[in-house]
Amino acid sequence: MIGLQGKRGLVMGVANERSIAWGIAKAMSEAGAELAFTYQGEAFGKRLAPLAASVGSDIMIDVDVTDDASMDAAFASLKDRWGTIDFVVHAIAFADKSELAGRFSNTSRANFQTALTISCYSLIDVARRAAELMPDGGTILTLTYQGSNRVTPFYNVMGVAKAALESAVRYLANDLGPQGIRVNAISPGPMKTLAGSAITGARRTFRHTEMNTPARSNATLEAVGGTAVYLASDAGAYTNGEIIRVDGGFHVLGMPQADNL
């Protein structure tokens, strides 16, 4: 049951080969899925092209999630090519790097609006359009982080954006459930990605979690990818509205391990 043979899906947010979205895409391809990709701008398109080709995909769509016309065109293009889809992976988030440091109370109105629009509202916008291409049901996946519900140094406005995203997952799961569409989020621990490197203190955070998780290691792209495969497969048919943690168990801790106090 844990396979994606015969399924087609869209992966949004691959930045390079170290992206969590790429780990998911690679695992889904290996599980038998046929993939399409979106990217934003020529630079990201050039990085994506060889990765898409490596999993046999020739569908790459330039899209700006803050622009309705761009979103409409992207999903219209996918409908023209495939007609229907079985899953979407939403791996899109953004905040001004300069405000991912210092005091959270100094968050600007403009950056708050940008972070919430791109990191949370885009999922709602994507889900509405994707649902129209899922007449027989499907899966929508997004990515979150523990900074949504626990104060994490330097995460600042992204923590609020991810909290909103997780709430959106629950509301979308309820909204789309009668159509056979399930909506879930995966919450990995810190990972060495392009997005993660934008956060001040990322290396220290990575080392801290690596030393203190019950597994004594951080998650791998393969582990996150495997979780995504399960959620998009028939085996995940009754997992809905969940935040699945893939963090080596770090979320269960109340304090660091004794040796690291």
Phi, psi and chi 1 to 4 in degrees:
 res  aa     phi    psi   chi1   chi2   chi3   chi4
   1 MET       -  -24.0  -67.1  178.1   66.7      -
   2 ILE   -91.6   80.4  -56.2 -179.8      -      -
   3 GLY  -157.9  160.6      -      -      -      -
   4 LEU  -122.3   24.9  -59.3  178.7      -      -
   5 GLN   -58.8  133.1  -69.3   81.1    6.4      -
   6 GLY    81.8    0.2      -      -      -      -
   7 LYS  -100.9  148.1  -65.8 -174.3 -176.3  -66.5
   8 ARG  -124.9  141.6  -71.4  171.5  162.8  171.1
   9 GLY  -155.3  163.5      -      -      -      -
  10 LEU  -106.4  131.5  175.9   65.6      -      -
  11 VAL  -113.6  122.2  179.9      -      -      -
  12 MET  -115.3  124.3  -51.2  177.6   74.4      -
  13 GLY   113.1   15.3      -      -      -      -
  14 VAL   -74.3  119.9  174.2      -      -      -
  15 ALA   -98.4  -39.9      -      -      -      -
  16 ASN  -164.0 -171.6   57.2   30.0      -      -
  17 GLU   -71.4  -10.0   70.4  -79.7   -1.6      -
  18 ARG   -98.3   -0.4  -68.3  167.3   60.6 -174.0
  19 SER   -66.3  143.7  -65.1      -      -      -
  20 ILE   -60.2  -38.4  -63.3  174.1      -      -
  21 ALA   -59.9  -34.4      -      -      -      -
  22 TRP   -72.3  -39.3  174.6 -116.4      -      -
  23 GLY   -57.5  -39.8      -      -      -      -
  24 ILE   -68.6  -46.6  -68.8  173.2      -      -
  25 ALA   -58.6  -45.2      -      -      -      -
  26 LYS   -62.4  -44.4 -169.5  169.3 -178.0  -69.7
  27 ALA   -65.3  -38.9      -      -      -      -
  28 MET   -67.4  -39.3  -73.4 -179.4  153.3      -
  29 SER   -63.0  -44.6  174.2      -      -      -
  30 GLU   -63.7  -25.8  -69.2  170.5   -8.3      -
  31 ALA   -85.0   -0.2      -      -      -      -
  32 GLY   108.8    1.1      -      -      -      -
  33 ALA   -78.6  152.7      -      -      -      -
  34 GLU  -100.7  132.8 -170.4  174.5   -7.4      -
  35 LEU  -119.6  148.3  -57.1  176.5      -      -
  36 ALA  -123.3  156.8      -      -      -      -
  37 PHE  -132.1  151.3  -64.3   88.3      -      -
  38 THR  -118.1  157.9   65.7      -      -      -
  39 TYR  -150.5  168.5   64.2   94.7      -      -
  40 GLN  -125.7  111.9 -176.0  176.3   -2.7      -
  41 GLY    90.7  157.6      -      -      -      -
  42 GLU   -61.3  -40.1 -176.9  179.1   -4.0      -
  43 ALA   -61.6  -45.8      -      -      -      -
  44 PHE   -69.8  -32.0  -78.5  109.9      -      -
  45 GLY   -62.3  -40.1      -      -      -      -
  46 LYS   -66.4  -35.8  -72.3 -178.7  177.9  177.6
  47 ARG   -71.0  -36.4  -65.9  177.3 -172.9  174.0
  48 LEU   -74.1  -35.1  173.9   60.8      -      -
  49 ALA   -50.8  -51.2      -      -      -      -
  50 PRO   -68.3  -28.8   21.8  -32.2      -      -
  51 LEU   -69.7  -45.5  -62.8  176.2      -      -
  52 ALA   -60.1  -43.3      -      -      -      -
  53 ALA   -61.9  -34.1      -      -      -      -
  54 SER   -68.0  -20.4   73.6      -      -      -
  55 VAL  -109.3   18.5  -67.0      -      -      -
  56 GLY    75.6   21.7      -      -      -      -
  57 SER  -101.2  135.9  173.9      -      -      -
  58 ASP  -119.4   18.7   62.9   -9.7      -      -
  59 ILE  -110.0  105.3  -53.6  176.9      -      -
  60 MET  -129.7  122.7  -70.0  175.8   45.8      -
  61 ILE  -121.6  124.5  -54.1  168.2      -      -
  62 ASP   -78.3  122.8 -168.8   -7.3      -      -
  63 VAL  -143.7  142.2   63.0      -      -      -
  64 ASP  -111.3  113.0  178.4   -6.2      -      -
  65 VAL   -71.5   -8.3  -63.4      -      -      -
  66 THR   -92.7    1.0   66.9      -      -      -
  67 ASP  -120.4  116.9 -178.3   84.0      -      -
  68 ASP   -60.6  -42.0  -73.8  -18.9      -      -
  69 ALA   -63.1  -39.8      -      -      -      -
  70 SER   -65.2  -42.2  177.5      -      -      -
  71 MET   -65.5  -44.3  -71.4  -79.9  -79.1      -
  72 ASP   -58.9  -44.9  -72.9  -18.9      -      -
  73 ALA   -65.0  -38.8      -      -      -      -
  74 ALA   -62.8  -47.9      -      -      -      -
  75 PHE   -74.8  -28.7  -80.5   87.2      -      -
  76 ALA   -65.7  -39.6      -      -      -      -
  77 SER   -63.5  -41.8  174.4      -      -      -
  78 LEU   -67.0  -38.8 -163.4   58.2      -      -
  79 LYS   -64.5  -41.1 -177.4  177.6 -178.1  179.1
  80 ASP   -62.9  -36.4  -71.4  -16.6      -      -
  81 ARG   -78.9  -46.3 -179.5   68.2 -179.7  -93.5
  82 TRP  -114.0  -26.4  -80.6  -14.0      -      -
  83 GLY    86.4  -58.0      -      -      -      -
  84 THR  -133.6  162.5   63.2      -      -      -
  85 ILE  -134.3  163.2   58.4  175.0      -      -
  86 ASP  -108.8  -23.0  -60.1  -70.9      -      -
  87 PHE  -157.1  158.8   60.6   84.7      -      -
  88 VAL  -133.4  136.4  172.5      -      -      -
  89 VAL  -109.4  115.3  176.7      -      -      -
  90 HIS  -102.2  107.7  170.6  -81.9      -      -
  91 ALA  -126.3   59.7      -      -      -      -
  92 ILE  -124.9  126.3  -61.9  169.6      -      -
  93 ALA  -157.4  152.4      -      -      -      -
  94 PHE  -162.4  141.6  178.2   80.8      -      -
  95 ALA  -151.1  155.0      -      -      -      -
  96 ASP   -60.7  119.7 -175.1  -17.7      -      -
  97 LYS   -56.1  -34.1 -178.1  179.3  178.8  179.6
  98 SER   -65.2  -19.6   67.7      -      -      -
  99 GLU  -101.9    4.9  -65.9 -169.0   17.8      -
 100 LEU   -94.0   45.8  -63.2  178.9      -      -
 101 ALA  -163.3  165.1      -      -      -      -
 102 GLY    71.8 -155.4      -      -      -      -
 103 ARG   -86.8  135.1  -66.3  165.6   63.1   92.6
 104 PHE   -61.7  -34.3  167.2   67.7      -      -
 105 SER   -64.6  -12.5   57.3      -      -      -
 106 ASN   -90.7    6.7  -70.3  -29.0      -      -
 107 THR   -57.0  129.8  -59.9      -      -      -
 108 SER   -80.9  155.7   65.9      -      -      -
 109 ARG   -59.6  -42.8 -174.9 -172.7  -56.8  -86.2
 110 ALA   -63.3  -43.2      -      -      -      -
 111 ASN   -71.3  -34.0 -169.6   40.4      -      -
 112 PHE   -61.0  -47.3 -177.2   89.3      -      -
 113 GLN   -64.1  -41.3  -67.7  172.9  -24.2      -
 114 THR   -64.0  -47.3  -63.7      -      -      -
 115 ALA   -61.7  -44.5      -      -      -      -
 116 LEU   -70.6  -36.7  -91.1  -70.6      -      -
 117 THR   -66.5  -50.0  -64.7      -      -      -
 118 ILE   -77.0  -39.7  -63.8  176.4      -      -
 119 SER   -85.4  -23.6  -51.7      -      -      -
 120 CYS  -120.9  -57.1  175.1      -      -      -
 121 TYR   -60.1  -32.0 -178.2   71.8      -      -
 122 SER   -59.3  -32.0   66.2      -      -      -
 123 LEU   -64.7  -43.8  173.7   67.0      -      -
 124 ILE   -62.0  -44.4  -58.6  167.6      -      -
 125 ASP   -63.2  -42.6 -139.5   12.3      -      -
 126 VAL   -66.3  -44.4  164.2      -      -      -
 127 ALA   -61.2  -41.1      -      -      -      -
 128 ARG   -61.6  -43.5 -177.4  173.0   60.2 -105.8
 129 ARG   -73.5  -41.0  -70.2  172.3  169.2   84.8
 130 ALA   -64.2  -37.3      -      -      -      -
 131 ALA   -59.2  -31.1      -      -      -      -
 132 GLU   -68.0  -20.4  -64.9  178.6   -1.6      -
 133 LEU  -100.8   11.4  -57.2 -175.8      -      -
 134 MET  -122.7   62.9  -64.4  177.6  172.1      -
 135 PRO   -64.6  -23.8   25.4  -36.3      -      -
 136 ASP  -107.0   19.8  -59.8  -43.2      -      -
 137 GLY    91.4  175.1      -      -      -      -
 138 GLY   172.1 -166.2      -      -      -      -
 139 THR  -134.0  136.1  -56.8      -      -      -
 140 ILE  -121.9  124.7  -61.8  171.7      -      -
 141 LEU  -119.7  144.0  -59.5  176.3      -      -
 142 THR  -136.1  175.3 -169.6      -      -      -
 143 LEU  -120.0  135.6  -63.9  172.6      -      -
 144 THR  -131.8 -168.2 -173.5      -      -      -
 145 TYR  -156.9  152.9  179.1   63.4      -      -
 146 GLN   -61.1  -16.6   64.6 -176.1    3.9      -
 147 GLY   -63.7   -6.6      -      -      -      -
 148 SER   -71.0  -30.8   63.1      -      -      -
 149 ASN  -129.1   -2.5   54.9   74.5      -      -
 150 ARG  -133.9  137.3  -64.8 -172.2  179.9 -173.9
 151 VAL   -63.4  123.5  175.5      -      -      -
 152 THR  -121.4  126.4  -57.1      -      -      -
 153 PRO   -52.0  132.7  -26.3   34.9      -      -
 154 PHE    73.7   -4.4  -50.5  116.9      -      -
 155 TYR   -76.1  -32.4 -154.0   54.2      -      -
 156 ASN    46.1 -124.1  -68.8    2.5      -      -
 157 VAL   -63.1  -24.1   71.1      -      -      -
 158 MET   -65.2  -30.4  -79.5  -54.9  -55.5      -
 159 GLY   -62.6  -42.1      -      -      -      -
 160 VAL   -66.9  -41.3  176.1      -      -      -
 161 ALA   -63.1  -41.0      -      -      -      -
 162 LYS   -71.1  -32.6  -69.0  -62.5 -170.9 -177.0
 163 ALA   -62.7  -42.3      -      -      -      -
 164 ALA   -64.5  -40.4      -      -      -      -
 165 LEU   -60.3  -44.8  179.0   73.9      -      -
 166 GLU   -64.6  -37.6  -68.1  178.7   12.4      -
 167 SER   -64.7  -40.9 -175.3      -      -      -
 168 ALA   -61.4  -37.3      -      -      -      -
 169 VAL   -57.4  -46.1  164.3      -      -      -
 170 ARG   -65.2  -44.7  -68.8 -175.2  -76.4  -89.2
 171 TYR   -67.6  -38.7  -84.1   89.7      -      -
 172 LEU   -67.3  -37.8  -74.0  168.9      -      -
 173 ALA   -59.6  -42.2      -      -      -      -
 174 ASN   -70.6  -39.3 -177.0   65.0      -      -
 175 ASP   -66.8  -43.2 -148.6   32.7      -      -
 176 LEU   -97.1   -9.4  -59.4  176.8      -      -
 177 GLY   -53.7  -43.1      -      -      -      -
 178 PRO   -61.3  -18.6  -27.6   37.6      -      -
 179 GLN   -90.5    4.9  -63.2  170.0 -122.1      -
 180 GLY    78.5   17.5      -      -      -      -
 181 ILE  -105.1  123.4  -60.9  171.5      -      -
 182 ARG  -104.6  147.3   50.6 -164.3 -171.6  -92.2
 183 VAL  -130.4  123.1 -174.4      -      -      -
 184 ASN  -139.9  162.9  -65.3  -71.3      -      -
 185 ALA  -125.1  146.0      -      -      -      -
 186 ILE  -107.3  133.3  -61.3  173.7      -      -
 187 SER  -118.8   89.3 -178.9      -      -      -
 188 PRO   -75.2  162.8   -9.8   26.0      -      -
 189 GLY   -75.9 -171.3      -      -      -      -
 190 PRO   -59.1  137.7  -20.7   32.1      -      -
 191 MET  -136.7  152.6  -59.5 -173.5   73.8      -
 192 LYS   -82.6   83.1  -67.7 -179.3  177.8  178.1
 193 THR  -121.6  168.8   64.2      -      -      -
 194 LEU   -61.7  -42.7 -176.2   63.7      -      -
 195 ALA   -65.3  -42.8      -      -      -      -
 196 GLY   -65.4  -32.5      -      -      -      -
 197 SER   -68.4  -15.7   66.5      -      -      -
 198 ALA   -74.6  -15.7      -      -      -      -
 199 ILE   -89.5  127.1  -59.3  169.8      -      -
 200 THR   -55.3  138.5  -57.8      -      -      -
 201 GLY    75.9   15.2      -      -      -      -
 202 ALA   -58.9  -40.9      -      -      -      -
 203 ARG   -65.2  -41.0  -69.5 -178.0  179.9  179.3
 204 ARG   -66.3  -39.3  -77.5  178.1  -71.5  167.1
 205 THR   -62.8  -43.2  -61.7      -      -      -
 206 PHE   -60.5  -46.0 -171.6   87.4      -      -
 207 ARG   -65.4  -40.2  -72.3 -163.1  -60.8  -89.7
 208 HIS   -62.6  -47.6  173.6   79.2      -      -
 209 THR   -67.8  -37.4   54.6      -      -      -
 210 GLU   -60.4  -37.8 -172.0  172.8   48.2      -
 211 MET   -78.3  -19.9  -69.4 -171.4  -60.2      -
 212 ASN  -116.2  -14.1  -70.7  -71.2      -      -
 213 THR   -61.4  150.4   64.0      -      -      -
 214 PRO   -53.5  -32.3  -31.1   37.6      -      -
 215 ALA   -80.6  -10.9      -      -      -      -
 216 ARG    56.0   33.5  -59.9  -59.0 -165.6  -84.7
 217 SER  -161.4  156.6   62.3      -      -      -
 218 ASN   -87.1  164.2  -73.9  -53.9      -      -
 219 ALA   -66.2  156.6      -      -      -      -
 220 THR  -107.7  162.2   62.5      -      -      -
 221 LEU   -60.2  -36.0  -69.2 -179.6      -      -
 222 GLU   -64.6  -38.6  -69.6   76.7   13.7      -
 223 ALA   -67.1  -43.8      -      -      -      -
 224 VAL   -65.6  -41.9  178.9      -      -      -
 225 GLY   -60.8  -42.0      -      -      -      -
 226 GLY   -63.2  -37.9      -      -      -      -
 227 THR   -64.6  -40.9  -58.6      -      -      -
 228 ALA   -63.8  -39.8      -      -      -      -
 229 VAL   -60.9  -46.3  168.0      -      -      -
 230 TYR   -58.1  -47.2  152.5   70.1      -      -
 231 LEU   -64.5  -34.0  -70.5  170.4      -      -
 232 ALA   -85.5  -11.7      -      -      -      -
 233 SER   -85.9  171.9   75.2      -      -      -
 234 ASP   -63.8  -23.9  -66.6  -17.7      -      -
 235 ALA   -67.5  -22.5      -      -      -      -
 236 GLY   -95.5   19.2      -      -      -      -
 237 ALA   -58.5  -27.9      -      -      -      -
 238 TYR  -116.1   22.2  -75.0   89.6      -      -
 239 THR  -101.4  113.2  -58.9      -      -      -
 240 ASN  -147.8  137.5 -160.1    8.4      -      -
 241 GLY    72.9   19.6      -      -      -      -
 242 GLU   -98.9  154.2  -70.8  -68.7  -18.2      -
 243 ILE  -110.1  103.4  -47.6  -59.2      -      -
 244 ILE   -90.9  116.6  -52.8  -65.5      -      -
 245 ARG   -87.5  129.1  -66.0  177.6  174.7   86.2
 246 VAL  -126.7   72.1 -173.6      -      -      -
 247 ASP  -133.3   21.1   64.9   -4.9      -      -
 248 GLY    69.7    9.3      -      -      -      -
 249 GLY    93.0    6.7      -      -      -      -
 250 PHE   -56.9  -33.3 -173.5   80.1      -      -
 251 HIS   -66.0  -15.2   66.8  -79.7      -      -
 252 VAL   -85.8  -10.5  -53.5      -      -      -
 253 LEU   -78.9  144.9  -60.2  178.4      -      -
 254 GLY   -99.3  -26.2      -      -      -      -
 255 MET  -148.2  166.6  -63.6 -176.0   73.2      -
 256 PRO   -62.2  164.1  -21.2   32.3      -      -
 257 GLN   -59.0  153.7  -58.7  -64.9  -20.5      -
 258 ALA   -53.2  -40.8      -      -      -      -
 259 ASP   -66.5  -16.5  -68.6  -15.7      -      -
 260 ASN  -110.8    8.9  -61.1  -39.1      -      -
 261 LEU   -70.9      -  -72.7  174.0      -      -
